[in-house]
């Protein structure tokens, strides 16, 4: 496994320039494991550092935990992928504004044996129903992350409550995306993952994408500066500088330019001014 990025509630302090940087020139970004696993920050943050002199420290956890951390004033910027939860965060006064940043999609991966016979399907609800009907193993993150939230919604749309089979064919890891892929592959289970993590993941073994292309697998990311009125310790100016750079033409072009194995991982879609 090549993933060298922090997975879980570990602060990944990415020191992006030599020499000390003053405390008022640093921020904490509460973010998702998928953006960290993909290597996106390793590419983007040096570009931003060189331009602004602001050090960015990333906490890579599931979206649900990232939102809780930001609500506890343990961050300056929130960058996650669960739009409804993000909008509630702003409505509750914890964030200033939410802006679409970039998107990709989710896929379901599985072994060559394909025990549920879902290979080539672009109907994700139909594929999940087949997995349930056949009792084929499915590994879920089960961690209230953005990926898990989407998975839960898709099961509901398919008319299936997989938690009724928890510990049987439905296995909840409570882990980040890379760890869940490793666990799923180890047990021969299907796994739903964001495409960026899958492209970056090196422990694929005999696994390939089985289900893709459904509009319901769309995966939108948003960026939100934390509200200083709720969290007085927030470095509001530096947080806004970072968010504004991400949605600027320069930041959007940098997101589009990031590739792994000659494949673009994220597609910028911030609204134009």
Phi and psi in degrees as a GROMACS rama.xvg file:
@    title "Ramachandran Plot"
@    xaxis  label "Phi"
@    yaxis  label "Psi"
@TYPE xy
-95.5925  -11.5508  UNK-2
-60.3028  115.526  UNK-3
-108.969  8.54804  UNK-4
-93.9252  152.835  UNK-5
-65.3437  132.14  UNK-6
-121.424  129.658  UNK-7
105.239  -170.93  UNK-8
-83.9414  53.058  UNK-9
-112.091  130.007  UNK-10
-73.7747  119.486  UNK-11
-100.581  95.0373  UNK-12
-82.0536  106.961  UNK-13
-93.9271  96.1131  UNK-14
-80.4947  113.828  UNK-15
-107.087  6.46553  UNK-16
-153.541  154.168  UNK-17
-75.5509  153.264  UNK-18
88.8847  161.944  UNK-19
-76.802  144.172  UNK-20
-116.519  131.049  UNK-21
-59.4105  150.992  UNK-22
-59.2987  -33.2967  UNK-23
-77.1198  0.114724  UNK-24
-113.661  35.6919  UNK-25
-140.965  151.216  UNK-26
-138.164  160.711  UNK-27
-111.157  129.023  UNK-28
-107.112  119.113  UNK-29
-85.5908  118.501  UNK-30
-140.987  -176.229  UNK-31
-97.2012  157.35  UNK-32
-67.4376  -27.5661  UNK-33
-66.9752  -40.748  UNK-34
-69.4676  -34.8544  UNK-35
-72.0753  -46.7959  UNK-36
-57.6174  -32.8563  UNK-37
-74.0805  -15.7345  UNK-38
85.7736  5.21294  UNK-39
-57.9419  -43.8617  UNK-40
-67.0016  -36.6268  UNK-41
-59.3524  -28.4551  UNK-42
-86.0936  -46.7107  UNK-43
-74.7477  -44.3108  UNK-44
-64.1444  -37.273  UNK-45
-60.6256  -33.3407  UNK-46
-65.098  -44.5541  UNK-47
-67.8056  -41.5587  UNK-48
-58.5931  -45.883  UNK-49
-61.7119  -34.2614  UNK-50
-80.3114  -38.3071  UNK-51
-109.551  -24.002  UNK-52
76.0186  8.60037  UNK-53
-95.0025  127.782  UNK-54
-84.8334  132.827  UNK-55
-111.952  124.096  UNK-56
-109.096  126.109  UNK-57
-105.66  129.403  UNK-58
-103.915  112.833  UNK-59
-102.255  107.276  UNK-60
-140.876  -179.254  UNK-61
-67.1255  156.283  UNK-62
-55.4161  -44.1291  UNK-63
-58.2518  -45.357  UNK-64
-69.2296  -37.3958  UNK-65
-61.1469  -41.945  UNK-66
-64.6859  -43.5529  UNK-67
-60.7096  -42.6787  UNK-68
-61.0336  -43.3827  UNK-69
-66.6916  -37.1516  UNK-70
-65.4952  -26.6272  UNK-71
-86.1247  9.98798  UNK-72
66.0734  28.7843  UNK-73
-99.0046  34.3719  UNK-74
-173.554  163.692  UNK-75
-108.095  -27.448  UNK-76
-138.022  143.269  UNK-77
-113.904  127.201  UNK-78
-134.271  101.446  UNK-79
-141.513  -172.893  UNK-80
-142.663  64.9805  UNK-81
-149.045  85.7586  UNK-82
-57.0978  -43.1967  UNK-83
-61.3687  -43.0515  UNK-84
-67.9804  -35.3739  UNK-85
-65.2013  -42.3567  UNK-86
-65.0196  -37.3933  UNK-87
-64.1338  -38.2341  UNK-88
-58.4394  -44.0204  UNK-89
-71.2068  -43.6468  UNK-90
-60.904  -31.5885  UNK-91
-79.4065  -2.30696  UNK-92
90.9198  5.78162  UNK-93
-83.0799  -22.5384  UNK-94
-122.428  154.08  UNK-95
-79.1962  -61.754  UNK-96
-143.912  150.452  UNK-97
-109.09  132.998  UNK-98
-129.351  132.133  UNK-99
-56.4894  138.408  UNK-100
-117.151  -51.2705  UNK-101
-165.954  168.918  UNK-102
-146.653  161.514  UNK-103
-150.412  -143.301  UNK-104
-146.484  167.271  UNK-105
-96.4272  154.734  UNK-106
-138.663  159.96  UNK-107
-109.651  124.104  UNK-108
-107.601  155.008  UNK-109
-161.598  172.369  UNK-110
-76.065  164.185  UNK-111
-55.5092  -34.3709  UNK-112
-61.8655  -29.8716  UNK-113
45.7608  63.1039  UNK-114
-61.1477  -25.4064  UNK-115
-91.4704  -6.87308  UNK-116
65.2983  44.745  UNK-117
-104.802  -1.12651  UNK-118
-57.6961  132.747  UNK-119
87.5843  -3.75501  UNK-120
-75.5999  142.572  UNK-121
-118.579  17.5954  UNK-122
-109.785  97.0143  UNK-123
-66.5658  -37.4431  UNK-124
-65.2832  -39.8224  UNK-125
-63.5966  -38.8356  UNK-126
-66.6131  -42.4502  UNK-127
-64.5447  -38.136  UNK-128
-62.3183  -40.3981  UNK-129
-65.9939  -39.5743  UNK-130
-61.2404  -43.6658  UNK-131
-64.0921  -46.2464  UNK-132
-63.0166  -36.7172  UNK-133
-86.6904  -12.7645  UNK-134
69.4309  22.5908  UNK-135
-67.6742  145.191  UNK-136
-64.754  138.694  UNK-137
-135.335  124.733  UNK-138
-99.825  119.659  UNK-139
-106.192  147.648  UNK-140
-63.6821  -40.9548  UNK-141
58.345  32.7287  UNK-142
-126.244  15.1214  UNK-143
61.9997  23.0498  UNK-144
-75.2395  172.952  UNK-145
-61.1021  -39.0951  UNK-146
-64.1548  -43.8489  UNK-147
-65.5856  -41.4883  UNK-148
-58.3874  -44.4824  UNK-149
-64.2916  -43.122  UNK-150
-59.7826  -44.9836  UNK-151
-59.7593  -42.6277  UNK-152
-64.5228  -38.7532  UNK-153
-68.3718  -39.7344  UNK-154
-60.6555  -42.7539  UNK-155
-62.1751  -42.2159  UNK-156
-63.0882  -29.1708  UNK-157
-83.1517  -3.60452  UNK-158
74.325  28.4329  UNK-159
-123.41  135.927  UNK-160
-107.283  92.7142  UNK-161
-68.0095  -22.413  UNK-162
-66.1772  -17.7428  UNK-163
-65.6867  -20.7866  UNK-164
-109.733  22.5105  UNK-165
-59.095  129.873  UNK-166
86.5416  -10.5422  UNK-167
-100.642  -106.057  UNK-168
-82.0471  -18.77  UNK-169
-101.477  113.77  UNK-170
-113.949  120.258  UNK-171
-100.479  121.529  UNK-172
-89.1088  -27.171  UNK-173
65.8507  25.5334  UNK-174
-125.617  171.811  UNK-175
-69.4997  179.551  UNK-176
-67.6371  -45.5879  UNK-177
-63.3065  -43.0192  UNK-178
-65.5233  -37.455  UNK-179
-68.5908  -37.5698  UNK-180
-62.161  -44.6051  UNK-181
-60.0732  -44.522  UNK-182
-65.5014  -44.5802  UNK-183
-62.9031  -43.7735  UNK-184
-64.8095  -37.6269  UNK-185
-62.6099  -31.0871  UNK-186
-103.845  2.21292  UNK-187
73.4303  31.3087  UNK-188
-100.288  153.971  UNK-189
-70.2176  150.359  UNK-190
-141.022  136.464  UNK-191
-94.7164  128.136  UNK-192
-140.321  155.404  UNK-193
-70.7819  147.29  UNK-194
-64.2528  -34.3936  UNK-195
-61.899  -44.0995  UNK-196
-64.3883  -39.8078  UNK-197
-63.7446  -43.7007  UNK-198
-61.571  -38.0577  UNK-199
-81.123  -12.6625  UNK-200
-82.229  130.804  UNK-201
-105.006  0.234546  UNK-202
-104.631  44.7278  UNK-203
-71.9425  -27.1713  UNK-204
51.0908  -123.817  UNK-205
-97.1102  18.0107  UNK-206
-85.4221  142.544  UNK-207
-140.767  168.207  UNK-208
-70.008  127.933  UNK-209
-104.143  -36.4716  UNK-210
-130.323  126.978  UNK-211
-160.563  166.515  UNK-212
93.3206  -4.35756  UNK-213
-78.966  135.874  UNK-214
-58.4781  -26.6017  UNK-215
-71.5655  -6.78738  UNK-216
-94.1492  8.10783  UNK-217
-59.6701  140.192  UNK-218
-131.877  99.9204  UNK-219
-96.5768  136.316  UNK-220
-108.506  146.206  UNK-221
-131.382  158.479  UNK-222
-123.952  135.992  UNK-223
-139.435  118.072  UNK-224
-69.6875  138.843  UNK-225
-74.0919  142.047  UNK-226
-78.1896  121.227  UNK-227
-66.7771  -22.6134  UNK-228
-66.9774  -32.8087  UNK-229
-86.4165  -33.356  UNK-230
-128.873  89.2352  UNK-231
-58.7827  -23.1115  UNK-232
-79.0707  -6.50148  UNK-233
-63.117  137.729  UNK-234
-85.6467  79.733  UNK-235
-62.9616  -41.5831  UNK-236
-65.1385  -46.751  UNK-237
-67.446  -36.5887  UNK-238
-62.3239  -44.2087  UNK-239
-65.7962  -37.9963  UNK-240
-60.2411  -43.0884  UNK-241
-66.86  -48.0905  UNK-242
-61.2721  -42.6996  UNK-243
-63.7578  -37.6385  UNK-244
-65.8201  -42.0961  UNK-245
-59.311  -37.2453  UNK-246
-94.0639  -2.05151  UNK-247
-74.7667  167.713  UNK-248
-57.4311  -39.4918  UNK-249
-64.2077  -47.3971  UNK-250
-65.9685  -41.1507  UNK-251
-65.8827  -39.28  UNK-252
-65.9822  -35.3285  UNK-253
-67.223  -40.5659  UNK-254
-60.8884  -45.5099  UNK-255
-64.8107  -29.8604  UNK-256
-79.137  -15.4297  UNK-257
-75.6411  123.273  UNK-258
-135.785  151.069  UNK-259
-128.202  131.075  UNK-260
52.3296  39.7535  UNK-261
64.0255  19.6302  UNK-262
-115.232  131.872  UNK-263
-73.3212  130.848  UNK-264
-95.6439  -32.97  UNK-265
-132.586  145.947  UNK-266
-119.381  111.851  UNK-267
-66.2898  140.463  UNK-268
-149.093  33.3308  UNK-269
-63.9704  142.803  UNK-270
-63.0625  143.437  UNK-271
-78.4896  142.564  UNK-272
